[in-house]
Amino acid sequence: MSRKPVKVGIVGLGTVGAGTVNVLKRNAAEIASRVGRPIEISHIGARRDNPNCDIEGIKVSRDIFAVAADPEVDILVELIGGTTVARELVLQAIRNGKHIVTANKALIAEHGNEIFAEAHKQGVDVAFEASVAGGIPILKALGEGLAANHIKWVAGIINGTGNYILTEMRDKGRSFADALDEAQALGYAEADPTFDVEGIDAAHKLTIIASIAFGIPLQFSRVYTEGISKLTAEDVEAAEQFGFSIKHLGIGKDTEHGIELRVHPTLVPKSVLLASVNGVMNAVMVDGDAVGPTMFYGAGAGAEPTASAVAADIIELGRALTADHEERVPYLGFHVDAMSTKPVLSMDDVVCPFYIRLHVQDKAGVLADITRILSENSISIEAMQQKDVDDGQAVPILMMTHAVREADLNKALAEIAALDTVLDEIVRIRVELLTA
């Protein structure tokens, strides 16, 4: 085997870029022994240097496209984020014969089908383990370690910011706004936290996970997305009383009628391991027909956890550089001509239990009206709590339903909301039992 080094070009020298430089340099000897030849950072493209890594002796360009054009670079590592410039950079590098490693979940979720088609045409590879759940090797597990399984469902806490906020709300009784302020002060949340708290970040990641799990094309636009900004401390406390924890989950299920793809607040039984995943940590549960339920847990973000996944992809490509492109593991785990055409289900057709919170006037017959409407829509109640109030005006009613089709619940809640005795907006949260 040739001992010629594999030349790597890194574009983007932020938190993850600096972490990648540090990991590759610190563990260079061990990595070389795993690959069979050295991995060498030969070119960095970045607008500015990062004092958290040593780039002495490495060529640096302020024009990031210079890295994509560099004939010495074998593997281009894209770490700039976004989808516009990153897409252009990656496609140009592919057309120049470079293999690609990226941690950019939005790029893969929204443009992956186009990028993979171009890479296949040019005979190069695209690796993106770091795009989902930081240092947790969930994509390789799905595409390789669990490849013999029919995957029945996946469910994951795949955004650490949202999980931190919900943990603070549960453990310290904080409001959403207060917990978000704390997350921003600690650097867990951005100044504009929309992508995290409204589920967009998790939807990007679920798109990728589900494609590998179920063999479907990347379909970000079909993911139902709901955030956590409307949750209250009252909801978190009520969930605990019913024996659940509220988690912001990305859920994919392979059902008889189609694929469910959804991100939303979810009540998870306390007996399920996901309910115990706290703070900024990530975890993904996978249920395969042969292996049964398994869970992958770890740091979902950060410089070196994410750099660990980036470096692992570089190592994999370094090993594969001498192999036939057609014989490598397909990008999404399934060969292009074998992708499933199974449809993604509308949320109207999703069936699950629900938690419902509503405030009503303290009048006789109110509860009877609500239960009548639920019954007329074939919705049965598993448990109910009616809290005492001091002012005699608004009475909180908390309910857990049995499994119900979402369209039926929506119809019933619209009828209940139209009652003169029902005050404020009705809150509903889906329940996932996460059993095999």
Residue, then its C-alpha position, 0 to 999 in steps of 0.5 A: m500500500s502506498r504511504k502517500p499522505v491523504k491531503v485534506g482541505i478544511v473550509g471554515l475555522g470556527t468552533v468545529g473547524a478548530g476542533t477538527v484541526n486539533v484532533l487530526k494533529r493531536n492523534a495523527a499517529e494513531i489515525a495514520s495507523r488506522v488508515g494505513r497512511p498519514i492524513e495531512i491538512s494541506h490547505i485551510g480556507a477561512r475568513r479569519d484565523n482561530p486562536n484555538c488551533d495551531i495552523e502553523g505550516i498549513k497553507v491558508s486562503r481567505d478565498i474559500f473556493a481556492v481550496a476547492a480548486d487546489p489540485e493537491v487536496d483529496i478531501l474537502v471538509e466543509l464547515i462553514g454552515g448555511t446552504t447557499v455558499a456551502r452548496e456552491l462550494v461543495l458542488q465545485a469541489i465535487r466537479n474538481g474530483k474532491h471527496i467531501v466531508t461535511a457537518n452541515k445538516a441543512l445542506i444535506a437535508e435540503h440539497g443532499n439529493e442533488i449533491f449525491a447525484e453529482a458525486h455519483k456522476q463524478g465518482v467521489d464520496v460525500a460523508f456527513e456523520a457529523s451533521v447529526a448528533g455531534g459525536i454520536p455515530i448514529l448514521k454509521a450505526l443505521g447504515e452499517g451496524l444495523a444494516a441487516n434490520h428492518i428499522k421500525w421506528v427512530a426517536g431522538i433528542i437531537n437538539g441540545t438547546g431545546n433539551y436543556i430548556l426543558t430540563e431546566m423547566r422540569d427541574k427548577g420550575r422555570s418558564f420557557a423564557d427564563a430557561l431560554d435566557e439561561a441557555q443563551a447566557l451559557g452559550y447553548a442558544e444563539a441570539d436568534p434561537t428560532f432554529d433550535v426552539e422551533g424544531i427546524d434544526a431537529a427537522h434537518k437532522l430527522t430528514i437525514i436519519a429517516s432517509i438512512a433508516f427507511g431508504i427514502p429520499l431526503q424530504f425535509s419539506r415533508v417533516y412536520t415541525e413544531g417547537i417548544s416555545k408555547l410550553t409552560a411550567e404547568d404543562v411540564e409539571a402535569a406531565e410529571q404527575f401523569g408519569f411522563s417527561i416532556k421531550h422535544l423529539g424527532i420521530g420517524k416511523d415506518t407504518e403500513h400506510g407510509i412514513e411518519l416524519r415529525v418533530h414536536p414536544t412529546l410526552v415520554p414515559k419516565s420508564v423509557l431511557l430517553a426520558s432520563v436524557n437531560g441538559v444539552m445531551n443528545a440521544v437516539m433510540v432505534d427499533g430494529d426487527a432483529v436487534g430490538p430497541t437500542m439507544f445511542y447517547g452522547a454529546g450532540a454538539g461542541a468542538e471536539p465531539t463534532a470534530s470526532a465525527v468529522a475526523a472519523d469520516i476523513i479516516e473512512l474516506g482515507r481508507a476508501l481512496t483505493a477502493d472502487h467507488e461503486e463498492r462503497v457504502p451508499y450515501l443513504g445506506f441504500h443504492v439509488d435504484a433501490m430507494s423506497t417510494k413509500p409516501v410520507l404520511s400527513m399529520d392528519d393520519v398519525v395515531c397516538p395518545f394526547y395530553i390536553r390542557l384547557h381552562v374553562q369557566d367554573k360552571a355546571g355542565v362544562l365538563a359534560d359538554i367537553t366529554r360529550i364532544l370527545s365521545e362523539n369524535s370517538i376519543s376516550i379519556e385515559a386519565m383526567q385532573q381538575k385543579d382547584v382555583d382560588d378565584g372561582q373563574a378559570v378551572p384548569i382541566l388536564m387530560m390524557t387520551h387513548a390513541v386517536r387519529e390526529a384529524d379526529l382530535n383536531k375536529a374535537l378540539a375545534e368544537i370544544a374551543a368554540l364553547d363559550t365556557v372554554l377560555d384561552e388556547i387549548v394546549r395539546i402534546r402528543v404522547e409516544l410510548l416508544t415500545a417495540 
